[in-house]
Amino acid sequence: MIGWVTVFKDTLIVSVEIRKAVLEEAGIPCVVLNRQDSSYVGVGFANVEVELLVPEEYIEKAASLL
């Protein structure tokens, strides 16, 4: 995604979703990028990080909230 940057990542989707809610409450546009395959959740080698992204112009504000 051009113009968007990762401000947080974790292997637990719940952790990312909580932070997404915080940013949305502050009026910061954000999206969750989840590359995890639901077929492999919980398998050791399949712990892919889920990312929380914001537009570049919001990175400082988002970082201060998180």
Backbone as XML, in Angstrom:
<?xml version="1.0"?>
<chain id="A" units="angstrom">
  <residue number="1" name="MET">
    <atom name="N" x="0.842" y="-1.174" z="0.000"/>
    <atom name="CA" x="0.000" y="0.000" z="0.000"/>
    <atom name="C" x="0.888" y="1.238" z="0.000"/>
  </residue>
  <residue number="2" name="ILE">
    <atom name="N" x="0.839" y="1.961" z="-1.052"/>
    <atom name="CA" x="1.679" y="3.138" z="-1.197"/>
    <atom name="C" x="1.133" y="4.273" z="-0.333"/>
  </residue>
  <residue number="3" name="GLY">
    <atom name="N" x="2.018" y="4.904" z="0.429"/>
    <atom name="CA" x="1.628" y="6.017" z="1.279"/>
    <atom name="C" x="1.166" y="5.612" z="2.666"/>
  </residue>
  <residue number="4" name="TRP">
    <atom name="N" x="1.155" y="4.323" z="2.951"/>
    <atom name="CA" x="0.765" y="3.821" z="4.274"/>
    <atom name="C" x="1.992" y="3.203" z="4.941"/>
  </residue>
  <residue number="5" name="VAL">
    <atom name="N" x="2.083" y="3.350" z="6.265"/>
    <atom name="CA" x="3.221" y="2.810" z="7.011"/>
    <atom name="C" x="2.722" y="1.989" z="8.194"/>
  </residue>
  <residue number="6" name="THR">
    <atom name="N" x="3.520" y="1.008" z="8.569"/>
    <atom name="CA" x="3.195" y="0.156" z="9.707"/>
    <atom name="C" x="3.553" y="0.870" z="10.996"/>
  </residue>
  <residue number="7" name="VAL">
    <atom name="N" x="2.586" y="0.968" z="11.908"/>
    <atom name="CA" x="2.845" y="1.595" z="13.206"/>
    <atom name="C" x="2.858" y="0.572" z="14.335"/>
  </residue>
  <residue number="8" name="PHE">
    <atom name="N" x="2.344" y="-0.628" z="14.064"/>
    <atom name="CA" x="2.329" y="-1.679" z="15.087"/>
    <atom name="C" x="2.178" y="-3.018" z="14.394"/>
  </residue>
  <residue number="9" name="LYS">
    <atom name="N" x="2.802" y="-4.047" z="14.958"/>
    <atom name="CA" x="2.576" y="-5.414" z="14.467"/>
    <atom name="C" x="2.708" y="-6.404" z="15.604"/>
  </residue>
  <residue number="10" name="ASP">
    <atom name="N" x="1.949" y="-7.483" z="15.482"/>
    <atom name="CA" x="1.923" y="-8.519" z="16.509"/>
    <atom name="C" x="1.392" y="-9.800" z="15.867"/>
  </residue>
  <residue number="11" name="THR">
    <atom name="N" x="1.671" y="-10.926" z="16.468"/>
    <atom name="CA" x="1.137" y="-12.193" z="15.966"/>
    <atom name="C" x="-0.289" y="-12.432" z="16.449"/>
  </residue>
  <residue number="12" name="LEU">
    <atom name="N" x="-0.737" y="-11.644" z="17.421"/>
    <atom name="CA" x="-2.097" y="-11.777" z="17.948"/>
    <atom name="C" x="-2.997" y="-10.715" z="17.332"/>
  </residue>
  <residue number="13" name="ILE">
    <atom name="N" x="-3.979" y="-11.149" z="16.559"/>
    <atom name="CA" x="-4.886" y="-10.227" z="15.882"/>
    <atom name="C" x="-5.642" y="-9.360" z="16.884"/>
  </residue>
  <residue number="14" name="VAL">
    <atom name="N" x="-5.969" y="-9.908" z="18.044"/>
    <atom name="CA" x="-6.721" y="-9.159" z="19.051"/>
    <atom name="C" x="-5.928" y="-7.937" z="19.516"/>
  </residue>
  <residue number="15" name="SER">
    <atom name="N" x="-4.652" y="-8.107" z="19.703"/>
    <atom name="CA" x="-3.789" y="-7.007" z="20.119"/>
    <atom name="C" x="-3.786" y="-5.886" z="19.082"/>
  </residue>
  <residue number="16" name="VAL">
    <atom name="N" x="-3.755" y="-6.249" z="17.822"/>
    <atom name="CA" x="-3.762" y="-5.267" z="16.741"/>
    <atom name="C" x="-5.123" y="-4.578" z="16.668"/>
  </residue>
  <residue number="17" name="GLU">
    <atom name="N" x="-6.188" y="-5.331" z="16.804"/>
    <atom name="CA" x="-7.536" y="-4.762" z="16.723"/>
    <atom name="C" x="-7.801" y="-3.769" z="17.860"/>
  </residue>
  <residue number="18" name="ILE">
    <atom name="N" x="-7.285" y="-4.024" z="19.038"/>
    <atom name="CA" x="-7.436" y="-3.091" z="20.165"/>
    <atom name="C" x="-6.774" y="-1.763" z="19.832"/>
  </residue>
  <residue number="19" name="ARG">
    <atom name="N" x="-5.579" y="-1.822" z="19.294"/>
    <atom name="CA" x="-4.866" y="-0.594" z="18.924"/>
    <atom name="C" x="-5.547" y="0.123" z="17.757"/>
  </residue>
  <residue number="20" name="LYS">
    <atom name="N" x="-6.138" y="-0.636" z="16.855"/>
    <atom name="CA" x="-6.883" y="-0.036" z="15.754"/>
    <atom name="C" x="-8.046" y="0.782" z="16.303"/>
  </residue>
  <residue number="21" name="ALA">
    <atom name="N" x="-8.745" y="0.243" z="17.294"/>
    <atom name="CA" x="-9.876" y="0.952" z="17.904"/>
    <atom name="C" x="-9.417" y="2.262" z="18.549"/>
  </residue>
  <residue number="22" name="VAL">
    <atom name="N" x="-8.261" y="2.252" z="19.180"/>
    <atom name="CA" x="-7.711" y="3.471" z="19.797"/>
    <atom name="C" x="-7.467" y="4.533" z="18.735"/>
  </residue>
  <residue number="23" name="LEU">
    <atom name="N" x="-6.860" y="4.137" z="17.621"/>
    <atom name="CA" x="-6.580" y="5.091" z="16.556"/>
    <atom name="C" x="-7.868" y="5.611" z="15.915"/>
  </residue>
  <residue number="24" name="GLU">
    <atom name="N" x="-8.832" y="4.739" z="15.709"/>
    <atom name="CA" x="-10.100" y="5.164" z="15.120"/>
    <atom name="C" x="-10.823" y="6.156" z="16.022"/>
  </residue>
  <residue number="25" name="GLU">
    <atom name="N" x="-10.762" y="5.929" z="17.335"/>
    <atom name="CA" x="-11.371" y="6.859" z="18.299"/>
    <atom name="C" x="-10.760" y="8.241" z="18.174"/>
  </residue>
  <residue number="26" name="ALA">
    <atom name="N" x="-9.477" y="8.311" z="17.827"/>
    <atom name="CA" x="-8.764" y="9.583" z="17.686"/>
    <atom name="C" x="-8.926" y="10.174" z="16.287"/>
  </residue>
  <residue number="27" name="GLY">
    <atom name="N" x="-9.686" y="9.511" z="15.437"/>
    <atom name="CA" x="-9.934" y="10.018" z="14.091"/>
    <atom name="C" x="-8.805" y="9.743" z="13.106"/>
  </residue>
  <residue number="28" name="ILE">
    <atom name="N" x="-7.961" y="8.775" z="13.420"/>
    <atom name="CA" x="-6.844" y="8.424" z="12.540"/>
    <atom name="C" x="-7.269" y="7.266" z="11.648"/>
  </residue>
  <residue number="29" name="PRO">
    <atom name="N" x="-7.220" y="7.457" z="10.327"/>
    <atom name="CA" x="-7.554" y="6.343" z="9.433"/>
    <atom name="C" x="-6.516" y="5.236" z="9.569"/>
  </residue>
  <residue number="30" name="CYS">
    <atom name="N" x="-6.979" y="4.000" z="9.606"/>
    <atom name="CA" x="-6.050" y="2.879" z="9.750"/>
    <atom name="C" x="-6.664" y="1.613" z="9.169"/>
  </residue>
  <residue number="31" name="VAL">
    <atom name="N" x="-5.795" y="0.684" z="8.817"/>
    <atom name="CA" x="-6.222" y="-0.613" z="8.294"/>
    <atom name="C" x="-5.359" y="-1.708" z="8.908"/>
  </residue>
  <residue number="32" name="VAL">
    <atom name="N" x="-5.942" y="-2.883" z="8.991"/>
    <atom name="CA" x="-5.225" y="-4.061" z="9.478"/>
    <atom name="C" x="-4.856" y="-4.908" z="8.268"/>
  </residue>
  <residue number="33" name="LEU">
    <atom name="N" x="-3.582" y="-5.261" z="8.188"/>
    <atom name="CA" x="-3.099" y="-6.132" z="7.121"/>
    <atom name="C" x="-2.801" y="-7.490" z="7.756"/>
  </residue>
  <residue number="34" name="ASN">
    <atom name="N" x="-3.644" y="-8.463" z="7.452"/>
    <atom name="CA" x="-3.541" y="-9.786" z="8.061"/>
    <atom name="C" x="-3.179" y="-10.799" z="6.976"/>
  </residue>
  <residue number="35" name="ARG">
    <atom name="N" x="-1.959" y="-11.287" z="7.037"/>
    <atom name="CA" x="-1.496" y="-12.285" z="6.063"/>
    <atom name="C" x="-1.509" y="-13.701" z="6.638"/>
  </residue>
  <residue number="36" name="GLN">
    <atom name="N" x="-2.113" y="-13.844" z="7.816"/>
    <atom name="CA" x="-2.181" y="-15.161" z="8.432"/>
    <atom name="C" x="-3.190" y="-16.023" z="7.690"/>
  </residue>
  <residue number="37" name="ASP">
    <atom name="N" x="-2.857" y="-17.266" z="7.508"/>
    <atom name="CA" x="-3.763" y="-18.226" z="6.897"/>
    <atom name="C" x="-4.509" y="-18.927" z="8.025"/>
  </residue>
  <residue number="38" name="SER">
    <atom name="N" x="-5.814" y="-18.820" z="8.034"/>
    <atom name="CA" x="-6.604" y="-19.386" z="9.127"/>
    <atom name="C" x="-6.439" y="-20.894" z="9.246"/>
  </residue>
  <residue number="39" name="SER">
    <atom name="N" x="-5.962" y="-21.545" z="8.210"/>
    <atom name="CA" x="-5.743" y="-22.989" z="8.257"/>
    <atom name="C" x="-4.584" y="-23.359" z="9.175"/>
  </residue>
  <residue number="40" name="TYR">
    <atom name="N" x="-3.685" y="-22.388" z="9.414"/>
    <atom name="CA" x="-2.473" y="-22.676" z="10.167"/>
    <atom name="C" x="-2.371" y="-21.919" z="11.480"/>
  </residue>
  <residue number="41" name="VAL">
    <atom name="N" x="-3.433" y="-21.277" z="11.934"/>
    <atom name="CA" x="-3.381" y="-20.530" z="13.187"/>
    <atom name="C" x="-3.011" y="-21.472" z="14.321"/>
  </residue>
  <residue number="42" name="GLY">
    <atom name="N" x="-2.038" y="-21.067" z="15.117"/>
    <atom name="CA" x="-1.600" y="-21.866" z="16.252"/>
    <atom name="C" x="-0.433" y="-22.788" z="15.950"/>
  </residue>
  <residue number="43" name="VAL">
    <atom name="N" x="-0.105" y="-22.963" z="14.690"/>
    <atom name="CA" x="1.031" y="-23.784" z="14.309"/>
    <atom name="C" x="2.287" y="-22.934" z="14.429"/>
  </residue>
  <residue number="44" name="GLY">
    <atom name="N" x="3.314" y="-23.432" z="15.066"/>
    <atom name="CA" x="4.519" y="-22.664" z="15.365"/>
    <atom name="C" x="5.120" y="-21.891" z="14.217"/>
  </residue>
  <residue number="45" name="PHE">
    <atom name="N" x="5.274" y="-22.522" z="13.062"/>
    <atom name="CA" x="5.917" y="-21.840" z="11.938"/>
    <atom name="C" x="4.989" y="-20.827" z="11.266"/>
  </residue>
  <residue number="46" name="ALA">
    <atom name="N" x="3.710" y="-20.836" z="11.622"/>
    <atom name="CA" x="2.740" y="-19.983" z="10.939"/>
    <atom name="C" x="2.426" y="-18.699" z="11.704"/>
  </residue>
  <residue number="47" name="ASN">
    <atom name="N" x="3.253" y="-18.338" z="12.670"/>
    <atom name="CA" x="3.011" y="-17.124" z="13.443"/>
    <atom name="C" x="3.463" y="-15.888" z="12.673"/>
  </residue>
  <residue number="48" name="VAL">
    <atom name="N" x="2.686" y="-15.526" z="11.697"/>
    <atom name="CA" x="2.952" y="-14.359" z="10.871"/>
    <atom name="C" x="2.394" y="-13.138" z="11.585"/>
  </residue>
  <residue number="49" name="GLU">
    <atom name="N" x="3.133" y="-12.041" z="11.553"/>
    <atom name="CA" x="2.675" y="-10.840" z="12.232"/>
    <atom name="C" x="1.568" y="-10.146" z="11.443"/>
  </residue>
  <residue number="50" name="VAL">
    <atom name="N" x="0.566" y="-9.686" z="12.172"/>
    <atom name="CA" x="-0.519" y="-8.885" z="11.623"/>
    <atom name="C" x="-0.087" y="-7.431" z="11.797"/>
  </residue>
  <residue number="51" name="GLU">
    <atom name="N" x="-0.278" y="-6.603" z="10.762"/>
    <atom name="CA" x="0.216" y="-5.230" z="10.801"/>
    <atom name="C" x="-0.935" y="-4.226" z="10.875"/>
  </residue>
  <residue number="52" name="LEU">
    <atom name="N" x="-0.672" y="-3.119" z="11.577"/>
    <atom name="CA" x="-1.588" y="-1.997" z="11.640"/>
    <atom name="C" x="-0.936" y="-0.843" z="10.889"/>
  </residue>
  <residue number="53" name="LEU">
    <atom name="N" x="-1.615" y="-0.354" z="9.855"/>
    <atom name="CA" x="-1.048" y="0.693" z="9.011"/>
    <atom name="C" x="-1.864" y="1.976" z="9.081"/>
  </residue>
  <residue number="54" name="VAL">
    <atom name="N" x="-1.155" y="3.109" z="8.942"/>
    <atom name="CA" x="-1.783" y="4.430" z="8.868"/>
    <atom name="C" x="-1.159" y="5.191" z="7.707"/>
  </residue>
  <residue number="55" name="PRO">
    <atom name="N" x="-1.860" y="6.208" z="7.188"/>
    <atom name="CA" x="-1.233" y="7.050" z="6.169"/>
    <atom name="C" x="0.004" y="7.743" z="6.741"/>
  </residue>
  <residue number="56" name="GLU">
    <atom name="N" x="0.992" y="7.995" z="5.892"/>
    <atom name="CA" x="2.260" y="8.576" z="6.336"/>
    <atom name="C" x="2.088" y="9.844" z="7.161"/>
  </residue>
  <residue number="57" name="GLU">
    <atom name="N" x="1.129" y="10.681" z="6.801"/>
    <atom name="CA" x="0.972" y="11.952" z="7.506"/>
    <atom name="C" x="0.445" y="11.800" z="8.934"/>
  </residue>
  <residue number="58" name="TYR">
    <atom name="N" x="-0.010" y="10.611" z="9.309"/>
    <atom name="CA" x="-0.532" y="10.370" z="10.650"/>
    <atom name="C" x="0.441" y="9.588" z="11.539"/>
  </residue>
  <residue number="59" name="ILE">
    <atom name="N" x="1.622" y="9.272" z="11.048"/>
    <atom name="CA" x="2.513" y="8.371" z="11.778"/>
    <atom name="C" x="2.908" y="8.902" z="13.159"/>
  </residue>
  <residue number="60" name="GLU">
    <atom name="N" x="3.233" y="10.177" z="13.270"/>
    <atom name="CA" x="3.644" y="10.719" z="14.571"/>
    <atom name="C" x="2.497" y="10.709" z="15.577"/>
  </residue>
  <residue number="61" name="LYS">
    <atom name="N" x="1.323" y="11.128" z="15.149"/>
    <atom name="CA" x="0.170" y="11.144" z="16.040"/>
    <atom name="C" x="-0.197" y="9.721" z="16.480"/>
  </residue>
  <residue number="62" name="ALA">
    <atom name="N" x="-0.154" y="8.783" z="15.538"/>
    <atom name="CA" x="-0.478" y="7.398" z="15.856"/>
    <atom name="C" x="0.539" y="6.808" z="16.833"/>
  </residue>
  <residue number="63" name="ALA">
    <atom name="N" x="1.815" y="7.073" z="16.585"/>
    <atom name="CA" x="2.874" y="6.554" z="17.454"/>
    <atom name="C" x="2.727" y="7.102" z="18.886"/>
  </residue>
  <residue number="64" name="SER">
    <atom name="N" x="2.339" y="8.358" z="19.006"/>
    <atom name="CA" x="2.198" y="8.928" z="20.350"/>
    <atom name="C" x="1.021" y="8.323" z="21.100"/>
  </residue>
  <residue number="65" name="LEU">
    <atom name="N" x="-0.020" y="7.912" z="20.383"/>
    <atom name="CA" x="-1.178" y="7.280" z="21.031"/>
    <atom name="C" x="-0.913" y="5.829" z="21.419"/>
  </residue>
  <residue number="66" name="LEU">
    <atom name="N" x="-0.092" y="5.169" z="20.634"/>
    <atom name="CA" x="0.180" y="3.763" z="20.897"/>
    <atom name="C" x="1.296" y="3.609" z="21.887"/>
  </residue>
</chain>
